[in-house]
Amino acid sequence: MLEVPSYSMPMQTSALQKIKHRFAVARQEPANVLAILLLMFFAYLIVAPVLSIATDAFTVHPGDEMRTHENQGDLTNYYLVRVITSRMSQLLLWQPLQHTLSIATLTVLFALLLGVTLAWLVNRTDMFGRKWFTTALVVPFMLPSWTFALAWTTIFKNRTVGGQPGWLEAMGITTPDWVAYGFFPMVVILVIHYVPLVILIVGNALRRFDSQLEDCARILGADRRTISLKIILPLVRPALLSAALLIFADCIGEFAIPYILGLPVNFNTLSTGLYRALDSRQNGVAAVVALVIMLIGIITLMIDIRMMKEARRFVTVGGKGQMERTNQLRAMRLPATGLAAAFVMIGVAIPLLTLFLSTIMILPGRFNPENFTFDYWIGENLDTLAMHSGILLTQEFWDAAWNTIMIVGSASVISGVLGLLVGYSVLRCTIPWVGQSLKQVTFMPYLVPGIAFAAAFLSLFAVSRGPIPALYGLPVLLIIALIAEQMPFASRSGIAAMSQLGKEPEEAARIAGANWFTRLTRIIVPIQAAPLATGILLPFISGIKGVSLFIILAIPATDVLTTYSLRLIDYNYDQAANAVVLMIALVAWGGTVLIQRISGTGLAQGLES
């Protein structure tokens, strides 16, 4: 019998040699090692907290053994049933969900109506002061959202909630509860805050729109209505959908405005419901609510990502001359300018002026000269129970300011550097699945609203796990939480910057004998200095204004300016709280201007869709 020769062993050896060769080549590329290390780091920093809170929703917590009739740590559906189908579910989930969805839906509707109108006026008409309005109209988005909420309560607050009355109440004008608190003021304030986002996104689409298409349609006999519905609307539809979905997702996780305007009158949204559950130590219930917020945020933003892919089908090509052509408003020119000016007044001038005047009034709503004082800023021996000095002479304020600079500043610097390293790793890594996984993991916090992400971090780091001690109450917890939250922006900034840098400078340095660390610090970082600075400043501004993470993770010893101001509101020290908010707004505005100077771009250039 003839023996058939076997080729399986040589083939297996050849495949094994190929794998070994690829591994040896990959090991020689430092970007591969860096990418793997970063992937492991962010998997623990970002994925682990989300998995931890998902586990908390189905695990018996300490103190709940009697309710669940199970042992601590056992799997249970008790919290899921309690939140979704029990007699308490209306208060725990369904009513807050209804409030949240209705607020988000109306905010999107009115923000789009007003934002698209203003975007068209600024970008496509001859209204007065176009260049000035392109920047002035987006200032409300630079301010903390709860700046407007505090200004609103300063004017409209009534006797339903204790403490100092609002200006109207002090003047003898009774404000209805529906005007002072709850649904109506939340929608109004959120619309004011998000209209600039619509102006930026839709304005960018309108600037890219080729006027030759309108000219051709007019030559063919189309009227204005046909041109608007059949030509302009389809081309700007991706920008409209993107703006709508981003606003909706942001509203789902909004905390500060419902905290100020809803919590005092038991008008709960999902974010304040989550806060109340954590505050009353119902951690299992909080985990389920957090998962609901995450799910809504993920679905909304995944739709947005799909819309951005669809947007690539809507492309126009035209010259710059045609792009600059504007529509003549004629008799409507003055009313159109008045509309834009009214929004700037309502969205910028009135809130900031209201807050400032409130900080120098002894009694609210009285405008006689003897009622004005700077004692709440620089006074001493004040006649109050807890605050005996003005805000600038109070140690707690400076402690909060130092905590803000130290915590937010540290997180921002680390985020910027890590973002650049992520960009370098993603584009230089020769192992495709590692680079793509790193890119997706660092984007994950963008899909999770801040209040839910804070709850996830609390779930993971509130107790010691293995070699990692309990971090709750320590500044390091706030720093790493901020790093994780800001990574979507920092990593995308790093990827965008590195995609514009070829390999030639690094290869030349490699040939000259420079090691990887030298190439990174002497070539990559200096070339990318401006993007790195922007990648640090953007998280800093966002962190300065942020509330959701800090309200869950901070304690009095780690108060930052945002939580310090909210605590002052809780104690009814309205003048001091408003003064702190003005300081936050000043820092946020100054940081935005600095970013513009460094990057060489202005707010008028909008956002890239």
Long-range contacts (C-beta under 8 A, 24 or more apart in sequence): 25-430, 26-430, 26-431, 29-428, 29-429, 29-430, 30-516, 31-424, 31-425, 31-428, 31-429, 31-430, 32-429, 32-430, 32-431, 32-434, 34-421, 34-424, 34-425, 35-425, 35-426, 35-429, 35-431, 35-434, 35-435, 35-438, 36-431, 36-434, 38-418, 38-421, 38-422, 38-425, 38-438, 39-434, 39-437, 39-438, 39-441, 42-438, 42-441, 42-442, 42-484, 42-487, 43-441, 45-480, 45-483, 45-484, 46-441, 46-442, 46-444, 46-445, 46-484, 46-487, 47-441, 47-444, 48-460, 49-453, 49-456, 49-457, 49-459, 49-460, 49-461, 49-484, 50-294, 50-444, 50-448, 50-456, 52-456, 52-459, 52-460, 53-287, 53-290, 53-291, 53-452, 53-455, 53-456, 53-459, 53-460, 54-287, 54-291, 55-459, 56-283, 56-284, 56-287, 56-459, 57-284, 57-287, 57-288, 57-290, 57-291, 59-284, 60-284, 61-283, 61-284, 63-281, 64-284, 78-284, 79-284, 79-285, 79-287, 79-288, 80-288, 82-284, 82-285, 82-288, 83-285, 83-288, 83-289, 83-292, 84-288, 91-268, 92-273, 92-277, 92-285, 92-289, 93-273, 93-288, 93-289, 93-292, 95-268, 96-268, 96-269, 96-270, 96-272, 96-273, 96-289, 97-270, 97-292, 99-183, 99-262, 99-267, 99-268, 99-269, 100-251, 100-252, 100-269, 100-270, 100-271, 102-183, 103-183, 103-186, 103-187, 103-190, 103-251, 103-269, 104-247, 104-248, 104-251, 104-252, 105-248, 106-187, 107-187, 107-190, 107-191, 107-194, 107-247, 107-248, 107-251, 108-244, 108-247, 108-248, 108-251, 110-187, 110-191, 111-190, 111-191, 111-194, 111-195, 111-197, 111-198, 111-243, 111-247, 112-198, 112-240, 112-243, 112-244, 114-191, 114-195, 114-198, 114-343, 115-194, 115-195, 115-196, 115-197, 115-198, 115-199, 115-202, 115-243, 116-198, 116-202, 116-240, 117-339, 118-195, 118-198, 118-199, 118-339, 118-340, 118-343, 119-198, 119-199, 119-202, 119-203, 119-206, 120-206, 121-336, 121-339, 121-340, 122-199, 122-203, 122-340, 123-203, 123-206, 123-207, 124-206, 124-209, 124-326, 124-327, 125-326, 125-327, 125-328, 125-329, 125-333, 125-336, 126-326, 126-327, 126-328, 126-329, 126-333, 127-329, 127-333, 127-336, 127-337, 127-340, 128-333, 128-334, 128-337, 129-337, 129-340, 131-604, 133-340, 133-344, 134-203, 134-602, 134-603, 134-604, 135-602, 135-603, 135-604, 136-344, 136-348, 137-195, 137-196, 137-199, 137-340, 137-343, 137-344, 138-196, 138-199, 138-200, 138-603, 139-196, 139-344, 139-347, 139-348, 139-589, 140-192, 140-193, 140-195, 140-196, 140-347, 140-348, 141-193, 141-194, 141-196, 141-197, 141-200, 142-588, 142-589, 142-592, 143-193, 143-348, 143-351, 143-352, 143-545, 143-585, 143-588, 143-589, 144-256, 144-545, 144-547, 144-562, 144-581, 144-584, 144-585, 144-588, 145-189, 145-190, 145-193, 145-254, 145-256, 145-257, 145-545, 146-256, 146-257, 146-259, 146-260, 146-547, 146-581, 147-351, 147-352, 147-355, 147-581, 147-585, 148-189, 148-192, 148-193, 148-257, 148-347, 148-351, 149-185, 149-189, 149-256, 149-257, 149-260, 149-261, 150-260, 150-355, 150-569, 150-574, 150-577, 150-578, 150-581, 151-350, 151-351, 151-352, 151-354, 151-355, 152-185, 152-188, 152-189, 152-261, 153-180, 153-260, 153-261, 153-574, 154-354, 154-355, 154-358, 154-364, 154-574, 154-578, 155-354, 156-180, 156-185, 160-264, 160-265, 161-264, 161-265, 162-572, 163-572, 163-574, 164-364, 164-572, 164-574, 165-364, 165-365, 166-364, 166-365, 167-364, 167-365, 168-365, 169-365, 170-363, 170-364, 170-365, 170-366, 171-365, 177-265, 181-261, 181-262, 181-264, 181-265, 181-267, 182-261, 182-262, 182-265, 182-267, 183-267, 185-261, 186-257, 186-258, 186-261, 186-262, 189-257, 189-261, 190-251, 190-254, 190-257, 192-343, 192-346, 192-347, 194-247, 194-250, 194-251, 195-343, 195-347, 196-347, 197-243, 197-246, 197-247, 198-243, 198-247, 199-606, 200-603, 200-606, 200-607, 201-239, 201-242, 201-243, 201-246, 201-606, 201-607, 201-609, 202-236, 202-239, 202-240, 202-243, 203-606, 204-239, 204-605, 204-606, 204-607, 204-608, 204-609, 205-235, 205-236, 205-238, 205-239, 205-609, 206-236, 207-323, 207-606, 208-316, 208-323, 209-235, 209-236, 209-316, 209-323, 210-316, 210-317, 210-318, 210-322, 210-323, 211-318, 211-322, 211-323, 211-325, 212-318, 212-322, 213-316, 213-318, 234-314, 235-314, 235-316, 237-314, 238-307, 238-308, 238-310, 238-311, 238-314, 238-609, 239-311, 239-609, 241-304, 241-307, 242-304, 242-307, 242-308, 242-311, 242-609, 245-300, 245-301, 245-303, 245-304, 245-307, 246-301, 246-304, 248-300, 249-296, 249-297, 249-300, 249-301, 249-304, 249-449, 250-449, 252-293, 252-296, 252-297, 252-300, 252-449, 253-293, 253-297, 253-449, 253-450, 253-451, 253-452, 253-548, 255-450, 255-451, 255-547, 255-548, 255-551, 256-547, 256-548, 256-562, 256-566, 259-547, 259-551, 259-566, 260-566, 260-569, 270-296, 271-449, 271-451, 271-548, 274-451, 274-452, 274-455, 275-451, 275-551, 275-552, 278-455, 278-458, 278-552, 283-459, 286-455, 287-455, 287-459, 290-451, 290-452, 290-455, 290-456, 291-452, 293-448, 293-449, 293-451, 293-452, 294-447, 294-448, 294-449, 294-452, 297-447, 297-448, 297-449, 297-452, 298-447, 298-448, 301-446, 301-447, 302-447, 308-609, 311-609, 352-582, 352-585, 355-578, 355-581, 355-582, 356-578, 356-582, 358-574, 358-575, 358-578, 359-575, 359-576, 359-578, 359-579, 359-582, 360-575, 361-575, 364-574, 376-575, 376-576, 376-579, 377-579, 384-573, 386-571, 386-573, 387-573, 387-576, 391-576, 391-579, 391-580, 394-576, 396-559, 396-564, 397-564, 397-580, 399-559, 400-559, 400-560, 400-561, 400-563, 400-564, 400-580, 401-561, 401-583, 403-475, 403-558, 403-559, 403-560, 404-544, 404-560, 404-561, 404-562, 406-475, 407-475, 407-478, 407-479, 407-482, 407-543, 407-558, 407-560, 408-482, 408-539, 408-540, 408-543, 408-544, 408-560, 409-540, 410-479, 411-478, 411-479, 411-480, 411-482, 411-483, 411-486, 411-539, 411-543, 412-482, 412-486, 412-536, 412-537, 412-539, 412-540, 412-543, 413-536, 414-479, 414-483, 415-482, 415-483, 415-486, 415-487, 415-490, 415-535, 415-536, 415-539, 416-490, 416-493, 416-532, 416-533, 416-535, 416-536, 416-539, 417-532, 418-483, 418-487, 418-490, 418-491, 419-487, 419-489, 419-490, 419-491, 419-492, 419-493, 419-494, 419-535, 420-494, 420-497, 420-498, 420-524, 420-525, 420-528, 420-531, 420-532, 420-535, 421-494, 422-487, 422-490, 422-491, 422-494, 422-495, 423-491, 423-493, 423-494, 423-495, 423-496, 423-497, 423-498, 423-499, 424-494, 424-498, 424-520, 424-524, 426-491, 426-495, 426-498, 427-495, 427-498, 427-499, 428-498, 428-503, 439-491, 439-495, 442-487, 442-488, 442-490, 442-491, 443-487, 443-488, 443-491, 443-492, 444-488, 445-484, 445-485, 445-486, 445-487, 445-488, 446-488, 446-489, 449-548, 450-485, 450-546, 450-547, 450-548, 450-549, 451-548, 451-551, 451-552, 453-481, 453-484, 453-485, 453-548, 453-549, 454-481, 454-548, 454-549, 454-551, 454-552, 454-553, 455-552, 457-481, 457-484, 457-549, 457-552, 457-553, 458-552, 458-553, 472-553, 472-555, 473-555, 473-557, 473-558, 474-558, 475-558, 477-553, 478-549, 478-550, 478-553, 478-554, 478-558, 478-560, 481-549, 481-553, 482-539, 482-543, 482-546, 482-549, 485-546, 485-549, 486-538, 486-539, 486-542, 486-543, 489-535, 489-538, 489-539, 489-542, 490-535, 490-538, 490-539, 493-531, 493-534, 493-535, 493-538, 494-531, 494-535, 496-531, 497-528, 497-531, 497-532, 497-535, 498-528, 501-527, 501-528, 530-598, 530-599, 530-600, 533-598, 534-595, 534-598, 534-599, 537-591, 537-594, 537-595, 537-598, 538-595, 540-591, 541-587, 541-588, 541-591, 541-592, 541-595, 544-584, 544-587, 544-588, 544-591, 545-584, 545-588
